[in-house]
Amino acid sequence: YSSCLILTGGGSDHSFENVIFEGPSSQTYTSTTALVLDGEASKEHNIKFYGNRFINGGFSILAPNNDYNKESGWIIDNNEFINYYISGINMEYFDSAIILNNIFSTTSMYGGSVGADLSHCYYPVVENNKFEQPLSRALYMFTCDASQTKRGKVVNNMVTIGGGATSSGIFINDSYYIDVFHNTVLFSSPDSSNGTAFYCIACNYSDI
């Protein structure tokens, strides 16, 4: 139970700025190790995290939702996510989340560690972030659809990642209308198997 902040009850229009969220080092896959936990049963719209540092914990920000309970208006800007075990940002069922100008850096050797893990996050913007971790995936997007008139963006991100066959710098899965422009990925695995700097499957109508 190492959460520093829990968002619940439907509170909206809050900004958290220049805060240090720090917990113990963790090697546990559980929501109780999230430094910031967004309550799954309520909607917290228009939340902004700016200029904060998130240190240790299983998750830096864990925000699970469902198809009937999407959240919107979240902006995660200019933060540092340091030594997370599972994920720096783990977000499910968001509309138009903006993730920009952040640093994601961990030494976690957990095989499922992901810097920014987005699932069912529609019209996403992931821009100008820096990722560094020893293996697994820096950015993972699953079913993060956009549209022809309002496209998703993965733009100007810098990634350094090591690892083996299951490691990817940027992994986009089943996500439509995503623009993937001007990213730089250094895949530095000593493993000779087929890890990837960029992996895209079912990226229909996307521009790379």
C-alpha positions in Angstrom: 0.0 0.0 0.0 2.5 2.6 -1.2 0.2 4.9 -3.1 0.9 8.6 -2.7 -2.2 9.9 -4.4 -5.6 8.2 -5.2 -8.0 9.9 -7.5 -11.6 8.8 -6.9 -15.2 10.0 -6.6 -15.4 11.8 -9.9 -13.3 14.9 -9.1 -12.2 16.8 -12.2 -10.2 19.8 -13.4 -7.2 19.3 -11.1 -3.6 20.1 -11.8 -0.6 18.5 -9.9 2.6 20.5 -10.4 6.2 20.2 -9.2 5.4 17.4 -6.7 7.8 14.5 -5.9 5.8 11.2 -5.6 8.2 8.7 -4.1 7.6 5.1 -2.9 9.6 2.1 -2.0 11.3 0.0 -4.7 8.9 -2.7 -5.8 8.9 -6.0 -7.6 5.2 -6.6 -7.3 2.5 -6.5 -10.0 -0.3 -5.0 -8.0 -2.3 -1.7 -8.0 -1.3 -1.1 -4.3 2.2 -0.3 -5.5 1.1 2.5 -7.8 2.4 5.9 -6.8 -0.7 7.5 -8.3 -3.9 5.4 -8.6 -6.9 6.5 -10.6 -10.1 4.9 -9.2 -11.6 2.6 -11.8 -15.2 3.1 -10.7 -15.3 6.9 -11.2 -14.5 9.4 -13.9 -11.8 12.0 -13.3 -11.7 14.3 -16.3 -9.3 17.1 -17.2 -6.4 16.0 -14.9 -3.0 17.6 -15.5 0.4 16.4 -14.2 3.1 18.9 -14.9 6.8 19.1 -13.8 6.5 16.2 -11.3 9.0 13.4 -10.4 7.8 9.9 -9.8 10.4 7.7 -8.1 10.1 3.9 -7.6 6.9 2.0 -7.1 5.4 -0.7 -9.3 3.6 1.8 -11.4 4.1 5.6 -11.5 0.6 6.3 -12.7 -2.0 3.5 -12.9 -5.3 4.5 -14.5 -7.5 1.6 -15.5 -11.0 2.2 -16.9 -13.5 0.4 -19.1 -15.5 1.0 -22.2 -18.4 2.4 -20.3 -16.3 4.7 -18.2 -13.8 6.5 -20.5 -11.9 9.5 -19.2 -10.9 12.5 -21.1 -8.8 15.7 -20.9 -5.7 14.2 -19.3 -2.4 15.9 -20.0 0.9 14.4 -18.7 3.6 17.0 -19.5 7.3 17.5 -18.5 7.4 14.8 -15.8 10.1 12.3 -14.8 9.3 8.7 -14.3 12.2 7.0 -12.6 12.7 3.3 -11.6 9.2 2.1 -12.1 9.0 -1.7 -12.0 5.9 -2.4 -14.2 5.1 0.8 -15.9 5.7 4.6 -15.9 2.2 5.3 -17.2 -0.5 2.6 -17.6 -3.7 4.0 -19.0 -6.8 2.2 -20.2 -9.9 3.7 -22.0 -9.0 7.3 -22.4 -10.1 9.9 -25.0 -7.5 12.3 -26.3 -4.8 11.8 -23.7 -1.7 14.0 -24.3 1.7 12.6 -23.2 4.6 15.0 -24.0 8.0 16.2 -22.9 8.4 13.4 -20.3 11.4 11.3 -19.3 10.9 7.6 -18.7 13.9 5.8 -17.2 14.1 2.5 -15.3 16.6 -0.2 -14.5 13.9 -2.8 -14.0 14.7 -6.2 -15.4 11.1 -7.3 -15.4 10.2 -8.8 -18.8 6.9 -6.9 -19.0 8.1 -3.5 -18.0 6.7 -0.7 -20.3 7.5 3.0 -20.1 4.1 4.2 -21.4 1.5 1.4 -21.7 -1.7 2.7 -23.5 -4.7 0.4 -24.1 -7.9 1.6 -25.7 -6.7 5.2 -25.6 -8.4 6.9 -28.5 -6.9 9.9 -30.4 -3.6 9.7 -28.4 -0.7 12.2 -28.6 2.7 10.9 -27.6 5.3 13.5 -28.4 8.8 14.7 -27.5 9.3 12.0 -24.8 12.6 10.3 -23.9 12.6 6.6 -22.9 15.5 4.5 -21.5 15.2 1.0 -20.2 17.2 -2.3 -20.3 14.5 -4.5 -22.0 10.9 -5.1 -22.8 9.0 -2.1 -24.4 9.4 1.6 -24.1 6.0 2.6 -25.7 3.2 0.1 -26.2 -0.1 1.0 -27.8 -3.0 -1.5 -28.1 -6.3 -0.6 -29.8 -5.6 3.1 -29.7 -7.6 4.2 -32.6 -8.0 7.7 -34.1 -9.7 8.8 -37.3 -9.0 10.3 -40.7 -9.9 13.8 -39.5 -8.4 13.5 -36.0 -5.3 11.4 -36.2 -3.2 10.0 -33.4 0.4 11.0 -33.0 3.6 9.3 -32.0 6.1 12.1 -32.9 9.7 13.1 -32.0 10.3 10.6 -29.3 13.8 9.4 -28.4 14.2 5.7 -27.3 17.1 3.7 -26.0 16.3 0.1 -25.2 18.2 -3.2 -24.8 16.8 -6.7 -24.4 16.1 -9.7 -26.6 13.5 -11.1 -28.9 10.5 -9.8 -26.9 11.9 -6.3 -26.6 10.7 -3.4 -28.8 11.3 0.3 -28.7 7.9 1.3 -30.1 5.2 -1.3 -30.4 1.9 -0.4 -31.9 -0.8 -3.1 -32.1 -4.2 -2.9 -33.7 -4.3 0.9 -33.7 -5.7 2.8 -36.7 -4.9 6.3 -38.1 -1.7 6.8 -36.1 1.0 9.2 -37.5 4.5 7.8 -36.5 6.9 10.6 -37.5 10.5 11.6 -36.7 11.2 9.2 -33.8 14.7 7.9 -33.0 15.1 4.4 -31.5 18.4 2.9 -30.5 17.9 -0.9 -30.0 21.1 -2.0 -28.2 20.5 -5.7 -27.4 23.4 -8.0 -27.1 21.0 -10.8 -28.0 21.2 -11.9 -31.7 17.5 -12.8 -31.8 14.9 -10.6 -33.5 14.1 -7.8 -31.1 12.8 -4.7 -32.8 13.3 -1.0 -32.8 9.8 -0.5 -34.2 7.0 -3.1 -34.4 3.7 -2.4 -36.0 0.9 -4.9 -36.5 -2.6 -4.1 -37.8 -1.8 -0.4 -38.1 -4.4 0.3 -40.7 -4.5 3.8 -42.3 -1.4 4.8 -40.4 1.4 6.9 -41.8 4.9 5.9 -40.9 
